[in-house]
Amino acid sequence: MSHQTAEVLAGAGVLAVAAAFAFYAAQGAGLTSRDGGSYPLHASFRSVEGISVGSDVRMAGVKVGTITGLTLNPQTFMADAAFAIDKRILLPEDSAILISSEGLLGGNFVEIMPGGAVETLQPGAEIEDTQGAVSLITLLMKFVGGDKADSSGTATP
């Protein structure tokens, strides 16, 4: 085998490994779909702190979708989130959606709490019952600062 042929084969091997890694990374990030099917839904949040395009949408701890878009609504000053849900998951109309945290050091994700309605959300529908992100810093400041009310509910001087 000539020196030039060995270089071409080594380059082809490197490109094959890079392509395999790119596919694996895209699959892990949820950019590819195993069954090729999802449908869009929307929701408006007071705060979407901690999530971004590509964040997981989970139900009962299992990933069922991905955030596909985040925009600020200039009329309501709410954050509008668009997300794609696996077509096999049919959500009841009265489902709720909230931004949850994986823990103190973990990231945030969007969690869907299914309702009990018989009717299901159609593609492009909006989930009305939302709860935005809770700021960990704000909670810590309230805890550290303490509440200056006694048990009767009146403020103490």
MOBELVEN-V188518 format. One record per pair of residues at least 6 apart in sequence whose C-alpha atoms are under 8 Angstrom apart, sorted by the first residue. I is the first residue (numbers start at 0). GAP is how many residues later the second one is. If there is no record, write none. Layout:
I_GAP + I_GAP
This chain:
25_6 + 26_6 + 28_25 + 29_24 + 29_36 + 30_23 + 36_49 + 36_50 + 37_27 + 37_46 + 37_47 + 37_48 + 37_49 + 37_50 + 38_45 + 38_46 + 38_47 + 38_48 + 38_84 + 38_85 + 39_42 + 39_43 + 39_44 + 39_45 + 39_83 + 39_84 + 39_85 + 40_41 + 40_42 + 40_43 + 40_44 + 40_82 + 40_83 + 40_84 + 40_85 + 40_86 + 41_38 + 41_39 + 41_40 + 41_41 + 41_82 + 41_83 + 41_84 + 41_85 + 42_37 + 42_38 + 42_39 + 42_54 + 42_83 + 42_84 + 42_85 + 42_87 + 43_34 + 43_35 + 43_36 + 43_37 + 43_83 + 43_84 + 43_86 + 44_33 + 44_34 + 44_35 + 44_36 + 44_85 + 44_86 + 44_87 + 45_31 + 45_32 + 45_33 + 45_85 + 45_86 + 45_87 + 46_31 + 46_32 + 46_85 + 46_86 + 47_31 + 47_51 + 47_84 + 47_85 + 48_84 + 48_86 + 49_57 + 49_58 + 49_59 + 49_83 + 50_56 + 50_57 + 50_58 + 50_59 + 51_15 + 51_17 + 51_18 + 52_13 + 52_14 + 52_15 + 52_16 + 52_17 + 53_12 + 53_13 + 53_14 + 54_11 + 54_12 + 54_53 + 54_54 + 54_55 + 55_7 + 55_8 + 55_9 + 55_10 + 55_11 + 55_53 + 55_54 + 56_6 + 56_7 + 56_8 + 56_9 + 56_10 + 56_26 + 56_28 + 56_52 + 56_53 + 56_54 + 56_55 + 57_6 + 57_7 + 57_51 + 57_52 + 57_53 + 57_54 + 58_52 + 58_53 + 58_54 + 59_51 + 59_53 + 63_21 + 63_22 + 63_25 + 64_18 + 64_19 + 64_20 + 64_21 + 65_17 + 65_18 + 65_19 + 66_14 + 66_15 + 66_16 + 66_17 + 67_13 + 67_14 + 67_15 + 67_16 + 68_12 + 68_13 + 68_14 + 69_9 + 69_10 + 69_11 + 69_12 + 70_8 + 70_9 + 70_10 + 71_6 + 71_7 + 71_8 + 72_6 + 72_7 + 89_30 + 89_31 + 90_23 + 90_24 + 90_29 + 90_30 + 91_22 + 91_23 + 91_24 + 91_25 + 91_26 + 91_27 + 91_28 + 91_29 + 92_22 + 92_24 + 92_25 + 92_26 + 92_27 + 92_28 + 92_34 + 93_20 + 93_21 + 93_22 + 93_23 + 93_33 + 93_35 + 94_17 + 94_18 + 94_19 + 94_20 + 94_21 + 94_32 + 94_34 + 95_16 + 95_17 + 95_18 + 95_19 + 95_31 + 95_32 + 95_33 + 95_34 + 96_13 + 96_14 + 96_15 + 96_16 + 96_30 + 96_32 + 96_33 + 96_34 + 97_12 + 97_13 + 97_14 + 97_15 + 97_32 + 97_33 + 97_34 + 97_35 + 98_9 + 98_10 + 98_11 + 98_12 + 98_32 + 98_33 + 98_34 + 98_35 + 99_8 + 99_9 + 99_10 + 99_11 + 99_33 + 100_6 + 100_7 + 100_8 + 101_6 + 101_7 + 147_7 + 147_8 + 148_6 + 148_7 + 149_6
